[in-house]
């Protein structure tokens, strides 16, 4: 990816030697108020690249050629809620802190395009991409940068949606599923949120002996969604998420039936605070929700003061949705019920003794057999390894900028960017 990961976003500020930042006007009802913060003059706002590869020789700065025996497939992926202009204008009171000129779409589009050009992700997942802006401006620009795109507008009268874009020289699309959460016969699913699930086949070049021809490995599954915002309706968020997980399971099932690995990257705006139940459910695959107040699912606001609180009880959604409590379609479960599946993916689900991951001191070294550390793949969590990520802005930085959007960042979100290595030996 070159040197572009070394630079940050620069801006100047009119702060004096030191300044006490008052409560900013961009706070709104329901948000936590922080005490005034004393900050030093801020000359540069950095978003630095955090190298997690464990070795600079294998990280983003690696320049020496990779030997054919260790050839790996590396790619970057970005998730970015770019703030729909229609939603911005409908909720103008949330952006009263911003000078009007920086809220115009032309100004914001220019900043967003510069940001996408700067980081140049191999896969791009957008939320709140307004349909007319996407097809008339963003998609033509992305196409000129080498991307192919899939887009899904929200249902009903909503004008924004989600997109998954990928570099056509690095991936080819196997299949695309456009996911709608609205169900007219289910009260819990009366909202217009959507998502996409895209199966991408990585393309990698052969060595010199292969004449530079392309070979295919993979696939990988990219899912992108924007869940309901309402902080008090965790029941709706969880049900929408269950539909997304069931669709992911349906898309990757043919590959797992063949005993092949199909790693999944789930991107999106989940409208949840880190470490809250919805977040933990995505991370661990388990959630004990019986009797839990719905507002606690996302943790966006504290509703303990309310005399009446909606709570979660099993079953969370009706059977007619066609999805089990394990977030799988009934048809998928029926298809698998009469089969014993002892694939690599299946075996990784079992608990294992930690001492079994330690190399015995007297184990004979046999090249290609006992030269790898036991349990290596279990500890690396499958074929994907996180190599690095773009750092977040600190709370202090955001206070000094007087919130989002601003002259530099033209959304009320900042982009998330990560780099992964795909271990092709799994395929």
Protein Blocks (a to p, Z undefined) as FASTA:
>chain_A
ZZmlmpccddddfbdfbdcddddfkbcehiacdddddddddfbdcdddddfkopaklmmk
lmbdcdfklgccddddddddehiaklmmmmmmmmmmpcfklmpmklmmmmmmmmmmmnop
abdcdehiafklmmmmmmmmmmmnopacdddddehjbfbdcdddddfklbccfbdcdddf
bdfklmklmcfbdcddddddddddddfknnopacdedddddddddddfblmlmmlmmmmm
mmmmmmmmmmmmmmmmnopacddddeddehiaehiaklmmmmnopacfehpafklmnoma
ccklpmbdcdddddfbdfklopafkopafklmmmmmmpccdbfklmmmpccdfklmpccf
klccdehilmpcehklmmnnpjbdcfbdcddddfklmmmnnpaadfklmcfbdcdddddd
ddfklZZ
